[in-house]
Amino acid sequence: MKTTHRADTVPVSGLSIYDLVHLGIFEDGVLAEIELIYRNILLGGEPGAGKSVALNNIVAHCALCPDVSLWLFDGKQVELGLWRDIADVFVGPDIDMALHRLGQLQSEMDRRYTELKRVRRRKIAKTDPIDVIALVIDELAMYSATMGTKDQQEAFVRLLRDLVARGRAAGIIVVAATQRPSADIIPTSLRDLFGYRLAFRCTTDSSSDIILGRGWATQGFNAATIAPESRGIGYLISEGLQPRRMKSAYLTDAHIYSLVEYARQLRTKKVA
Ligand SMILES: Nc1ncnc2c1ncn2[C@@H]1O[C@H](COP(=O)(O)OP(=O)(O)OP(=O)(O)O)[C@@H](O)[C@H]1O
């Protein structure tokens, strides 16, 4: 069937979080796509290496999914701000609000598990009438090491760890980025809970390993060898596999503005 649209409208259909999320392209030309449902992703790299650009691809996908509730935490208040209008929850550099929202998410996760248990299921499915919640955090260290008191920072890490560890089957996905890939910000026990890790240029072999996993740098998968001018190039590792070198797709601000508009239509339709 042939459909036509007026020049000032866009077709409203949208993606699903159960679809593959396009990140960019691997060095062998294969599309770099990830299956984010039931998974989490950690992005790390030095300032200016390309984390926010990669993050925008993920947020764009989630924004275009009527089955996603978008929770954005932007500690630097510059990177995710363009998406603010269509976010279901937006938290800026405010540790009290961040803790409040993570607490809400933890309660929602527990509520979903209680319901799953009641109906004897292990995880939510595409046919369930509940949104997947995508929690996107840029910059992690702002909440876990910079703002607030030590107690608040520890509470933040505790809540985050619980959401990353238990959220997936309940339809809570964590996407976290940091420009401080150090052991205090990303302890191994937290890092290993992320099924996907994406390391952009790092300053040292050990910070590359902090994102990808111990030992990869000596095996030749070392984000410290990425040239400083190679912005957007990184190593993506998926649970149990070898890291693969990729370049992320680039969305200009103009792209993002039009995606926000499109997402607004999809999301208005969702509420209607
Ligand atoms: N995939 C890409 N293609 C083209 N240019 C890119 C790509 N990724 C990054 N860049 C360029 O590098 C700049 C910095 O990237 P980005 O803002 O993503 O870095 P970052 O790692 O988030 O930095 P920070 O930690 O300071 O926020 C971008 O503004 C863009 O000019």
Ligand as a Chemical Component Dictionary entry (heavy atoms), coordinates in Angstrom:
data_LIG
# 
_chem_comp.id                   LIG 
_chem_comp.type                 NON-POLYMER 
_chem_comp.pdbx_formal_charge   0 
_chem_comp.three_letter_code    LIG 
# 
loop_
_chem_comp_atom.comp_id 
_chem_comp_atom.atom_id 
_chem_comp_atom.alt_atom_id 
_chem_comp_atom.type_symbol 
_chem_comp_atom.charge 
_chem_comp_atom.model_Cartn_x 
_chem_comp_atom.model_Cartn_y 
_chem_comp_atom.model_Cartn_z 
_chem_comp_atom.pdbx_ordinal 
LIG N1  N1  N 0 32.047 9.379  15.898 1  
LIG C1  C1  C 0 32.486 10.615 15.690 2  
LIG N2  N2  N 0 32.551 11.117 14.453 3  
LIG C2  C2  C 0 32.983 12.379 14.241 4  
LIG N3  N3  N 0 33.407 13.212 15.222 5  
LIG C3  C3  C 0 33.370 12.761 16.467 6  
LIG C4  C4  C 0 32.897 11.442 16.780 7  
LIG N4  N4  N 0 32.976 11.273 18.104 8  
LIG C5  C5  C 0 33.451 12.415 18.604 9  
LIG N5  N5  N 0 33.693 13.310 17.637 10 
LIG C6  C6  C 0 34.209 14.675 17.796 11 
LIG O1  O1  O 0 34.822 14.783 19.070 12 
LIG C7  C7  C 0 34.180 15.771 19.870 13 
LIG C8  C8  C 0 34.165 15.309 21.317 14 
LIG O2  O2  O 0 33.346 14.163 21.412 15 
LIG P1  P1  P 0 32.440 13.909 22.705 16 
LIG O3  O3  O 0 31.782 15.168 23.122 17 
LIG O4  O4  O 0 31.583 12.745 22.427 18 
LIG O5  O5  O 0 33.554 13.544 23.756 19 
LIG P2  P2  P 0 33.380 13.046 25.245 20 
LIG O6  O6  O 0 34.208 11.825 25.353 21 
LIG O7  O7  O 0 31.969 12.948 25.603 22 
LIG O8  O8  O 0 34.050 14.233 26.030 23 
LIG P3  P3  P 0 33.753 14.730 27.535 24 
LIG O9  O9  O 0 34.199 13.636 28.428 25 
LIG O10 O10 O 0 34.606 15.962 27.652 26 
LIG O11 O11 O 0 32.285 15.010 27.614 27 
LIG C9  C9  C 0 32.801 15.922 19.255 28 
LIG O12 O12 O 0 32.275 17.210 19.495 29 
LIG C10 C10 C 0 33.082 15.700 17.791 30 
LIG O13 O13 O 0 33.582 16.874 17.196 31 
# 
loop_
_chem_comp_bond.comp_id 
_chem_comp_bond.atom_id_1 
_chem_comp_bond.atom_id_2 
_chem_comp_bond.value_order 
_chem_comp_bond.pdbx_ordinal 
LIG N1  C1  SING 1  
LIG C1  N2  SING 2  
LIG C1  C4  DOUB 3  
LIG N2  C2  DOUB 4  
LIG C2  N3  SING 5  
LIG N3  C3  DOUB 6  
LIG C3  C4  SING 7  
LIG C3  N5  SING 8  
LIG C4  N4  SING 9  
LIG N4  C5  DOUB 10 
LIG C5  N5  SING 11 
LIG N5  C6  SING 12 
LIG C6  O1  SING 13 
LIG C6  C10 SING 14 
LIG O1  C7  SING 15 
LIG C7  C8  SING 16 
LIG C7  C9  SING 17 
LIG C8  O2  SING 18 
LIG O2  P1  SING 19 
LIG P1  O3  DOUB 20 
LIG P1  O4  SING 21 
LIG P1  O5  SING 22 
LIG O5  P2  SING 23 
LIG P2  O6  DOUB 24 
LIG P2  O7  SING 25 
LIG P2  O8  SING 26 
LIG O8  P3  SING 27 
LIG P3  O9  DOUB 28 
LIG P3  O10 SING 29 
LIG P3  O11 SING 30 
LIG C9  O12 SING 31 
LIG C9  C10 SING 32 
LIG C10 O13 SING 33 
# 
